[in-house]
Amino acid sequence: MSDLEQRELAVRRAIAKYRDEPDFPKFEDYGGSDELLDDYFYAQTPQGTMEDEKRKFTIFGVLLIVPVAVMSFFFRDVMELLYGLLIGGVLSALYYLYLRNREKRRWQRFEDAQIEKYIDDVLQYKSKEN
């Protein structure tokens, strides 16, 4: 079990156990709802599956090989093949940067200081009770 899963489980158990306590932090006071908390935890879980990884590597391979194949169709010199390999490497690097940027934007969309404050307060309340 990952650290994120353990953290989510600890928060959910604390909420279930101490929800009715009068001094327990209420998520509504932090400007949120249970659905928002669910979405927040879902957004933080790794979404990559084996099929996604296979697809990414397949796209990298295609971006690397297709320019070499096209260049070899038109030219027979080794230098042009190396240029094709260079073009494929550049295309693969651009695709990698695109994937990193997309993942970074996804994380930034779900970073919320209020939710993090609520989670910290819930975990602190749990540790005070134990």
TAKAJO-V54196 format. One record per pair of residues at least 12 apart in sequence whose C-alpha atoms are under 8 Angstrom apart, sorted by sequence separation. I is the first residue (numbers start at 1). J is the second residue. D is the distance in whole Angstrom. If there is no record, write none. Layout:
{{I;J;D} {I;J;D}}
This chain:
{{68;81;6} {71;84;6} {68;82;8} {70;84;8} {68;83;8} {69;84;8} {68;84;4} {67;84;5} {68;85;5} {67;85;7} {65;85;7} {67;87;7} {68;88;7} {64;85;7} {67;88;6} {66;88;7} {64;87;8} {65;88;6} {64;88;4} {63;88;5} {64;89;6} {63;89;8} {64;91;7} {63;91;6} {64;92;6} {63;92;6} {60;92;5} {8;41;7} {60;95;8} {4;44;8} {5;45;8} {4;45;7} {44;107;7} {43;107;7} {44;110;8} {43;110;7} {40;110;6} {37;115;7} {31;114;8} {32;115;8} {30;114;6} {30;115;7} {30;118;7} {27;118;7} {25;118;7} {25;121;7} {25;122;6} {24;122;7} {24;125;7} {15;122;7} {11;119;7} {14;122;7} {14;123;7} {11;122;7} {11;123;6} {14;126;6} {10;123;7}}
